[in-house]
Amino acid sequence: MFFSKACKRCKTGDLYDDFDEFVCYQCGERYLPLSAVSPAELVEVTNFYDDGTPRARIPRRTYKGNSAIDAKARSEARWLEKNKFVIDMFRRGLTVAEVAAMTGQGGRQLREIMTKTRELDAIERREENA
């Protein structure tokens, strides 16, 4: 069940049914329904037990952003770490054939690393100039 703009705390929050209580999408406030389910009859969940002792608040996980972006950043960091030596050789000015003789990797694989390294360098220069 869903109630639009029914949150008493933030005034614009939308409430959704979370099993035995209602939760605001915007602020996270929780409400317990009484006998009838309508926004006017929702009761705010107290932060105290029946004997008056305070409840321990369980912190909610913070929003980290888009997981696909985070995964790409982690993947690029692993790639950079794995190919650090080869990238350093290309930045020193060695050719693909020279790096292939040193590392034993194939020329095609090294060209891919060289191309990506040039793209990363161009992005870094662009960010420095901005």
ABEGO torsion letter per residue (X at the ends): XBBBGABAAAGABBBBBBEABBBBAAAGBBBBBBABBBAAABBBBBABBAAGBBBBBBBBBBBAEBAAAAAAAAAAAAAAAAAAAAAAAAAAGBBAAAAAAAAGBBAAAAAAAAAAAAAAAAAAAAAAAX
